[in-house]
Amino acid sequence: MSSFYIPVSALRRQQERLELLGGNIANINTPGYKTGRMTFLETLGTVTGVTRTTFKQGALEFTGNASDLAIQGNGFFVVRNGEEQLYTRAGAFTIDSNGKLVNSSG
């Protein structure tokens, strides 16, 4: 195995970590955004990075909008995109012209 392989592998993982941190910083004010964390493991001469989403409770923020909701503790809102069910913790909802509670994607 090349003596450059491990350092190059480690540099790639550090680049991924910086990209992850950049995404976390860019979304610091995004309601419902969950941060990512990366852990490193060196095995058999390679450095592996594992990315995980953290689901820890964020700060609740009063918006004054009666249709904005928050989940305190565990859980997700279930929203639909056509026939697909999606899960979110972002509770910025509005009422559409049909009287349905919808998120920013409709």
C-alpha positions in Angstrom: 0.0 0.0 0.0 1.3 3.4 -1.0 2.6 5.6 1.9 0.5 8.4 0.4 -2.8 6.5 0.5 -3.6 7.0 4.2 -2.8 10.8 4.2 -4.8 11.3 1.0 -7.7 9.3 2.4 -7.6 11.4 5.6 -7.6 14.6 3.5 -10.6 13.5 1.6 -12.5 12.8 4.8 -11.5 16.2 6.2 -12.8 17.8 3.1 -16.1 16.0 3.5 -16.2 17.1 7.2 -15.6 20.8 6.1 -18.5 20.5 3.6 -20.7 19.1 6.3 -19.8 21.9 8.7 -20.4 24.4 5.9 -23.9 23.0 5.4 -24.6 23.1 9.1 -23.5 26.8 9.3 -25.4 27.8 6.2 -28.6 26.3 7.7 -28.2 27.5 11.2 -31.4 29.6 10.9 -33.4 27.1 8.8 -36.4 26.0 10.9 -36.4 22.2 11.5 -32.9 21.7 10.1 -31.0 18.9 11.7 -27.2 19.1 11.9 -24.9 16.4 10.6 -21.9 15.0 12.5 -19.0 13.0 11.1 -16.9 10.5 12.9 -13.7 9.0 11.7 -12.4 5.4 11.9 -9.1 4.1 10.6 -9.2 0.5 9.5 -6.8 -1.5 7.3 -4.9 1.6 6.2 -7.9 3.7 5.2 -9.7 6.5 7.0 -13.4 6.2 6.8 -15.9 9.0 7.6 -19.4 8.2 8.8 -22.0 11.0 8.6 -25.0 10.9 10.9 -27.9 13.3 11.3 -28.4 14.5 14.9 -32.1 14.6 15.9 -31.6 16.6 19.1 -34.2 19.2 20.0 -33.6 22.6 18.6 -34.8 25.9 20.1 -38.5 26.7 19.8 -39.2 30.1 18.3 -42.5 32.1 18.6 -43.5 33.4 15.2 -46.9 34.9 15.9 -48.3 32.8 13.0 -51.2 30.6 14.2 -50.5 28.0 11.6 -46.8 27.6 12.6 -46.4 24.5 14.7 -43.5 23.0 16.8 -42.8 19.5 18.1 -41.3 19.5 21.5 -39.4 16.2 22.1 -39.3 13.3 19.6 -41.4 13.1 16.5 -42.0 14.4 13.0 -44.7 16.1 10.9 -45.9 13.8 8.1 -46.4 15.8 4.9 -47.3 14.6 1.4 -45.6 15.2 -2.0 -48.2 13.6 -4.3 -48.4 10.0 -3.1 -45.1 10.2 -1.3 -45.0 10.6 2.5 -42.2 12.8 3.8 -41.1 13.5 7.4 -40.1 16.9 8.7 -39.6 18.8 11.9 -40.1 22.2 10.1 -43.5 23.5 11.3 -43.9 26.6 9.1 -47.3 25.9 7.7 -50.0 27.9 5.9 -53.6 27.3 5.0 -54.1 26.9 1.2 -57.1 27.9 -0.9 -58.7 24.5 -0.2 -58.4 25.0 3.5 -55.6 22.5 3.9 -52.6 22.9 6.1 -49.5 22.9 3.8 -45.8 23.5 4.1 -43.7 25.8 1.9 -43.6 23.1 -0.8 -47.4 23.0 -1.0 
